[in-house]
Amino acid sequence: MTQSRREIVAWVGAQILPHESDVRRWLAASGTAPDAVDDIVQEAYCRLAGLSSVEHILNGRAYFFQTARNIAIEKIRRARIVRIDSVTEIDALNVMDGEPSPERIVAGRRELRRVQTLIEGLPPRCRDIFKLRRIHGMPQREIARRLGITENVVEMQTMRGLRLILRGLSEYESSQKPEPGAGRHDRATVRQGDR
């Protein structure tokens, strides 16, 4: 069953967002480079935004960790130079070896550009706070101190940014779906054209 974007955004805010700092710490502790941590978290949010329903997810925290883990493994596979301990980790996880298809790479890059465009389209204050929090991984307290605002404002603007991005992704996906009956010709139109 498909859920509304509003329901999914509310679920992400309640079940996923509170665990982002734990996922970031876990990734950093596993030896993931700081810039890669940001990419993995952002990709995880993109994948969550692409879900048509979250009803099947029993534990948001576990799902977020699993999604981040899968993305990290994909990044390791794509890397041209792989650390030996990364190879060992992949072997220990019994992950099939293989490169993503060119189509998947292109689609991923396209989606990343869409997300970047949506981030840049956020209202200025919201965009600045969102970037500091979600892209640079800065703690709420530090952002609040730096900008002279409360932590509550930081949290609210971060959630607002996420909602706007998810809505933008949803609207884009909706605009890409063909209309029912698209591509079929109306018989009356075809007959008139044949005359």
Number of C-alpha atoms within 10 A of each C-alpha: 8 10 12 12 20 12 12 22 21 14 15 22 16 12 17 21 17 13 16 16 15 12 22 20 12 16 22 14 10 10 11 18 12 14 11 14 23 18 19 24 25 17 20 21 21 18 13 20 23 15 13 14 16 17 11 7 11 9 10 18 18 15 16 22 21 14 19 24 17 15 18 20 18 18 15 18 20 14 11 8 8 12 10 8 10 16 13 10 13 16 12 9 9 8 13 9 10 9 12 11 9 9 9 11 13 11 12 14 12 12 16 16 12 16 20 12 13 19 21 13 15 17 13 11 13 21 20 18 24 26 16 18 19 19 15 14 18 15 14 19 14 14 21 17 11 9 12 9 12 13 16 12 15 24 18 14 20 24 19 18 25 25 20 18 24 24 17 19 20 18 12 12 11 11 10 9 9 9 9 7 8 8 8 7 10 9 9 9 9 10 10 8 8 7 5
